[in-house]
Amino acid sequence: MTVDSEDKRAEDKRQKAYANRRAIMDYGMGFIYTAMGLFFLFSDRLGIELEFPTKPFSWIFAGLCLLYGGFRIYRGYKKNYFR
C-alpha cells in the first residue's frame, strides 16, 4: 500500500463522517422547523391564542417554516455537501 492511497482513504473516511454529522444536523433542524410551522398553523385548534403574530402573518410564517423544514430534511436525505 502506498502513502497516497492511505491518505486518500483517510480523507474519504473524514468526508463521510462529516457528511453523516451534517445530515443528522439537517434532519434535526428540519424536524424542529417543521414542528414549529405545524405549531403556528394549528395553534388555534390546540387552544393556544397567540397575541403577537396576527392570523395572516402566523400562517405565512408557518408556511415558510414548513418549506424550510422540508428543504432541510431533503438536504439531509441527499447528503450532497461536496459539490
C-alpha distance (Angstrom), angle and dihedral (degrees) to the residues before:
residue distance angle dihedral
M1 . . .
T2 3.74 . .
V3 3.75 127.7 .
D4 3.82 90.7 -117.0
S5 3.80 93.3 57.8
E6 3.80 91.4 47.6
D7 3.80 90.8 50.5
K8 3.80 90.5 47.8
R9 3.81 91.5 50.0
A10 3.82 91.9 49.0
E11 3.82 90.7 48.9
D12 3.82 91.4 49.5
K13 3.80 90.1 49.9
R14 3.82 90.8 50.7
Q15 3.81 92.1 48.7
K16 3.80 91.9 49.1
A17 3.82 91.6 50.0
Y18 3.82 90.1 48.5
A19 3.82 91.7 49.3
N20 3.83 91.1 50.0
R21 3.82 92.8 49.5
R22 3.77 91.9 47.9
A23 3.82 92.1 47.0
I24 3.81 90.6 52.9
M25 3.81 89.4 50.1
D26 3.81 90.9 49.0
Y27 3.81 91.6 49.9
G28 3.81 91.4 49.0
M29 3.79 95.7 46.5
G30 3.80 90.7 43.6
F31 3.79 89.7 54.2
I32 3.81 91.5 48.6
Y33 3.82 93.5 49.5
T34 3.80 91.8 45.6
A35 3.81 91.6 49.3
M36 3.79 90.8 48.6
G37 3.81 90.7 50.2
L38 3.80 91.3 49.7
F39 3.80 89.9 48.6
F40 3.80 93.0 53.7
L41 3.79 91.2 43.2
F42 3.82 96.3 50.4
S43 3.82 101.0 28.5
D44 3.82 91.6 112.8
R45 3.79 92.0 53.8
L46 3.79 90.2 48.5
G47 3.79 90.2 56.7
I48 3.80 95.1 -111.1
E49 3.78 117.4 130.0
L50 3.79 114.8 -157.1
E51 3.79 115.5 -153.2
F52 3.77 102.8 -169.2
P53 3.80 109.0 49.3
T54 3.76 106.5 51.2
K55 3.80 118.7 -142.0
P56 3.80 102.0 -85.3
F57 3.80 93.4 42.5
S58 3.80 93.8 48.6
W59 3.82 90.2 50.2
I60 3.80 91.5 49.4
F61 3.79 90.6 47.8
A62 3.80 90.2 47.4
G63 3.80 90.3 52.3
L64 3.79 91.7 49.6
C65 3.80 91.3 48.7
L66 3.80 91.2 50.0
L67 3.80 92.0 49.2
Y68 3.79 94.1 47.7
G69 3.80 92.5 43.6
G70 3.79 90.1 51.9
F71 3.80 89.9 49.2
R72 3.81 92.1 51.4
I73 3.80 91.7 49.7
Y74 3.82 90.3 48.2
R75 3.81 91.3 49.0
G76 3.80 90.4 50.7
Y77 3.79 90.0 50.1
K78 3.82 94.2 49.8
K79 3.85 95.8 43.9
N80 3.80 90.4 -160.1
Y81 3.80 97.6 154.5
F82 3.81 103.7 133.1
R83 3.79 102.5 58.8
